[in-house]
Amino acid sequence: MDNKKSECIGLATFEVCGETIQFGLTKDDFDMFRLRKKKLQDSIKSMTDSLKHFSEERVKLESQFAVIHQPEANSPVKD
């Protein structure tokens, strides 16, 4: 049987259905939170990069569309 001792190094306090509950947190818990934070930050960065790319492509396409539908400036005037 593994007798590893997990020392409580912090507390998490939650309110559930009007009742305050506290949980002891270990170093492993904090390491897990750090890892989740990093993954979340990476995900947000990836989404931000994708949105930036999408926005740039949209501007290019709108510009091309405007040129295609622009009336010709040098077309002869008919009487």
C-alpha positions in Angstrom: 0.0 0.0 0.0 1.3 3.4 -0.9 1.7 5.6 2.2 2.5 8.9 0.4 1.6 11.8 2.5 -0.2 14.7 0.8 0.2 17.9 2.7 -2.5 20.5 2.5 -0.9 23.8 1.2 -4.0 25.8 0.6 -7.8 25.9 0.9 -10.5 26.3 -1.7 -13.8 27.7 -0.4 -17.0 27.1 -2.3 -20.6 27.9 -1.6 -22.9 25.1 -2.7 -26.7 25.5 -2.2 -26.1 28.1 0.5 -23.6 26.0 2.4 -19.9 27.0 2.6 -17.6 24.0 1.9 -13.8 24.1 2.2 -11.4 21.7 0.5 -7.8 21.2 1.3 -5.5 21.6 -1.7 -2.2 19.8 -2.2 0.8 20.6 -4.4 -0.6 18.1 -7.0 -3.9 20.1 -7.1 -2.0 23.3 -7.7 0.1 21.7 -10.4 -3.1 20.5 -12.1 -4.6 24.0 -12.0 -1.4 25.4 -13.5 -1.6 22.9 -16.3 -5.2 23.6 -17.0 -4.5 27.3 -17.0 -1.7 26.8 -19.6 -4.0 24.7 -21.8 -6.7 27.3 -21.6 -4.3 30.1 -22.5 -3.0 28.0 -25.4 -6.6 27.4 -26.6 -7.4 31.1 -26.3 -4.3 32.1 -28.2 -5.1 29.6 -31.0 -8.7 31.0 -31.3 -7.4 34.5 -31.3 -4.9 33.7 -34.1 -7.7 32.0 -36.1 -10.0 35.0 -35.7 -7.2 37.4 -36.7 -6.6 35.3 -39.8 -10.3 35.1 -40.6 -10.6 38.9 -40.2 -7.6 39.5 -42.5 -9.1 37.2 -45.2 -12.5 38.9 -44.9 -10.9 42.3 -45.5 -9.1 41.0 -48.6 -12.3 39.4 -50.0 -14.4 42.5 -49.3 -11.7 44.6 -51.0 -11.7 42.3 -54.1 -15.5 42.3 -54.1 -15.6 46.1 -54.0 -13.3 46.3 -57.0 -15.3 43.8 -59.0 -18.6 45.8 -58.4 -17.1 49.2 -58.8 -18.6 51.2 -61.8 -16.0 51.9 -64.4 -14.6 55.4 -63.9 -13.5 55.7 -67.5 -16.6 54.4 -69.2 -17.9 56.7 -72.0 -21.0 58.8 -71.2 -23.9 58.0 -73.5 -26.3 60.8 -74.5 
